[in-house]
Amino acid sequence: MREGQTRRPGEAVFVAFLALASLGLLVKAYGIAGFEALSSPGALPMAASAVMLVSAVIIIRQTMQAPAIKTETIREHILPPAVVAAIIAITAYAFLLEPLGFLITSFLFLAVLIRVLSGRSLFFCVWSSAACVLLIYVVFRIVFSVLMPEGIVPEREILARIGRLFSGAR
């Protein structure tokens, strides 16, 4: 441990989580092919996860020896409400992207986060989110032809109608 090192709120829990995750990865790596030989498919993942586990145990020992900071709290200094809101929004985005589609999910994600993080008016949040999503959609979906989750908006039909408008009558 370095001289003068202190333990911040939540740090001990986080390094314990890292150790448990490393242990879980070691078990998964062992499940690939066991420990048959150094050239087995699971040898490298087992070695990497073993190094991670040993490192995590050393870090836990050092962290637990460090004196805890009494002036900081998790809520104010480590996970303030803005960070928690962003984590919740990102998680919701990941779960809603497939069923709702890119357009609706991205619009809601941006509108909510702009509102929560900036405190701007609802009008500003709606229009800036709509403009951003439209710009992203045009660049990636139309210009670069990147497929995005369609969801409940019938994008193919809308794009086909727009294409018919510009192609003229045949």
HELIX and SHEET records of a PDB file:
HELIX    1   1 GLU A   11  ALA A   33  1                                  23    
HELIX    2   2 ALA A   43  GLN A   65  1                                  23    
HELIX    3   3 ILE A   74  ILE A   78  3                                   5    
HELIX    4   4 PRO A   81  LEU A  100  1                                  20    
HELIX    5   5 PHE A  102  SER A  118  1                                  17    
HELIX    6   6 LEU A  122  TYR A  137  1                                  16    
HELIX    7   7 VAL A  138  VAL A  143  3                                   6    
HELIX    8   8 GLU A  155  SER A  167  1                                  13    
END                                                                             
